[in-house]
Amino acid sequence: MYKGLIRLWLTKVLYWKRASKAGAYAAVIFCIIIPIINLILKRVVDDRSQIRAQDFGLGAIILAILVFMLLSLVFPDKKKKKEALV
């Protein structure tokens, strides 16, 4: 179920007209940081309360999409901005 939903969102986001480099870079950085946080938390938290990697993976994808969209709106590419004005 999650695969289909994520695949749909990724397709929409990748071909979104307002997509920018700033949003793409932020999404990649976010997808790198979230699994690192997962590894750190696994070492800090007790063994009895396991943090599932699937939850962090799905959360990383959803947050990356949201960060991508937000930063693409806040920091649009200058080239696309100029083309829209012409």
DRENPAZA-96183 format. One record per residue (C-alpha): residue in three letters; residue number from 1; chain; x, y, z. Coordinates in steps of 0.25 Angstrom, whole numbers, m for minus. Layout:
BEGIN
<site resn="ala" resi="NUM" chain="A" u="X" v="Y" w="Z"/>
...
This chain:
BEGIN
<site resn="met" resi="1" chain="A" u="0" v="0" w="0"/>
<site resn="tyr" resi="2" chain="A" u="11" v="10" w="4"/>
<site resn="lys" resi="3" chain="A" u="19" v="7" w="m9"/>
<site resn="gly" resi="4" chain="A" u="8" v="11" w="m18"/>
<site resn="leu" resi="5" chain="A" u="5" v="24" w="m10"/>
<site resn="ile" resi="6" chain="A" u="20" v="28" w="m9"/>
<site resn="arg" resi="7" chain="A" u="22" v="25" w="m24"/>
<site resn="leu" resi="8" chain="A" u="10" v="34" w="m28"/>
<site resn="trp" resi="9" chain="A" u="15" v="45" w="m19"/>
<site resn="leu" resi="10" chain="A" u="29" v="44" w="m25"/>
<site resn="thr" resi="11" chain="A" u="24" v="44" w="m39"/>
<site resn="lys" resi="12" chain="A" u="16" v="56" w="m36"/>
<site resn="val" resi="13" chain="A" u="28" v="63" w="m29"/>
<site resn="leu" resi="14" chain="A" u="38" v="60" w="m39"/>
<site resn="tyr" resi="15" chain="A" u="30" v="66" w="m51"/>
<site resn="trp" resi="16" chain="A" u="25" v="78" w="m43"/>
<site resn="lys" resi="17" chain="A" u="26" v="91" w="m50"/>
<site resn="arg" resi="18" chain="A" u="31" v="98" w="m38"/>
<site resn="ala" resi="19" chain="A" u="42" v="89" w="m34"/>
<site resn="ser" resi="20" chain="A" u="55" v="95" w="m31"/>
<site resn="lys" resi="21" chain="A" u="69" v="91" w="m28"/>
<site resn="ala" resi="22" chain="A" u="68" v="96" w="m14"/>
<site resn="gly" resi="23" chain="A" u="57" v="87" w="m11"/>
<site resn="ala" resi="24" chain="A" u="64" v="75" w="m17"/>
<site resn="tyr" resi="25" chain="A" u="76" v="77" w="m9"/>
<site resn="ala" resi="26" chain="A" u="69" v="79" w="4"/>
<site resn="ala" resi="27" chain="A" u="61" v="66" w="1"/>
<site resn="val" resi="28" chain="A" u="73" v="58" w="m2"/>
<site resn="ile" resi="29" chain="A" u="80" v="63" w="11"/>
<site resn="phe" resi="30" chain="A" u="67" v="60" w="19"/>
<site resn="cys" resi="31" chain="A" u="67" v="46" w="14"/>
<site resn="ile" resi="32" chain="A" u="82" v="44" w="18"/>
<site resn="ile" resi="33" chain="A" u="80" v="50" w="32"/>
<site resn="ile" resi="34" chain="A" u="67" v="42" w="36"/>
<site resn="pro" resi="35" chain="A" u="74" v="29" w="35"/>
<site resn="ile" resi="36" chain="A" u="86" v="34" w="43"/>
<site resn="ile" resi="37" chain="A" u="77" v="39" w="54"/>
<site resn="asn" resi="38" chain="A" u="70" v="25" w="54"/>
<site resn="leu" resi="39" chain="A" u="84" v="18" w="56"/>
<site resn="ile" resi="40" chain="A" u="87" v="28" w="67"/>
<site resn="leu" resi="41" chain="A" u="74" v="25" w="74"/>
<site resn="lys" resi="42" chain="A" u="75" v="10" w="73"/>
<site resn="arg" resi="43" chain="A" u="88" v="11" w="81"/>
<site resn="val" resi="44" chain="A" u="83" v="21" w="92"/>
<site resn="val" resi="45" chain="A" u="69" v="15" w="94"/>
<site resn="asp" resi="46" chain="A" u="67" v="2" w="102"/>
<site resn="asp" resi="47" chain="A" u="67" v="m11" w="95"/>
<site resn="arg" resi="48" chain="A" u="52" v="m14" w="99"/>
<site resn="ser" resi="49" chain="A" u="47" v="m2" w="92"/>
<site resn="gln" resi="50" chain="A" u="52" v="m5" w="78"/>
<site resn="ile" resi="51" chain="A" u="50" v="6" w="67"/>
<site resn="arg" resi="52" chain="A" u="46" v="0" w="54"/>
<site resn="ala" resi="53" chain="A" u="54" v="4" w="42"/>
<site resn="gln" resi="54" chain="A" u="42" v="3" w="33"/>
<site resn="asp" resi="55" chain="A" u="35" v="15" w="41"/>
<site resn="phe" resi="56" chain="A" u="47" v="23" w="40"/>
<site resn="gly" resi="57" chain="A" u="49" v="20" w="25"/>
<site resn="leu" resi="58" chain="A" u="34" v="24" w="22"/>
<site resn="gly" resi="59" chain="A" u="35" v="36" w="30"/>
<site resn="ala" resi="60" chain="A" u="48" v="40" w="23"/>
<site resn="ile" resi="61" chain="A" u="41" v="39" w="10"/>
<site resn="ile" resi="62" chain="A" u="29" v="47" w="14"/>
<site resn="leu" resi="63" chain="A" u="37" v="58" w="21"/>
<site resn="ala" resi="64" chain="A" u="46" v="59" w="9"/>
<site resn="ile" resi="65" chain="A" u="34" v="61" w="m1"/>
<site resn="leu" resi="66" chain="A" u="29" v="72" w="9"/>
<site resn="val" resi="67" chain="A" u="42" v="78" w="10"/>
<site resn="phe" resi="68" chain="A" u="44" v="78" w="m5"/>
<site resn="met" resi="69" chain="A" u="31" v="84" w="m8"/>
<site resn="leu" resi="70" chain="A" u="32" v="95" w="3"/>
<site resn="leu" resi="71" chain="A" u="46" v="99" w="m1"/>
<site resn="ser" resi="72" chain="A" u="43" v="99" w="m16"/>
<site resn="leu" resi="73" chain="A" u="32" v="109" w="m13"/>
<site resn="val" resi="74" chain="A" u="40" v="118" w="m4"/>
<site resn="phe" resi="75" chain="A" u="53" v="117" w="m12"/>
<site resn="pro" resi="76" chain="A" u="49" v="116" w="m27"/>
<site resn="asp" resi="77" chain="A" u="60" v="115" w="m38"/>
<site resn="lys" resi="78" chain="A" u="64" v="128" w="m44"/>
<site resn="lys" resi="79" chain="A" u="64" v="123" w="m58"/>
<site resn="lys" resi="80" chain="A" u="49" v="118" w="m57"/>
<site resn="lys" resi="81" chain="A" u="45" v="131" w="m50"/>
<site resn="lys" resi="82" chain="A" u="51" v="139" w="m62"/>
<site resn="glu" resi="83" chain="A" u="44" v="130" w="m72"/>
<site resn="ala" resi="84" chain="A" u="31" v="132" w="m65"/>
<site resn="leu" resi="85" chain="A" u="32" v="147" w="m66"/>
<site resn="val" resi="86" chain="A" u="35" v="147" w="m81"/>
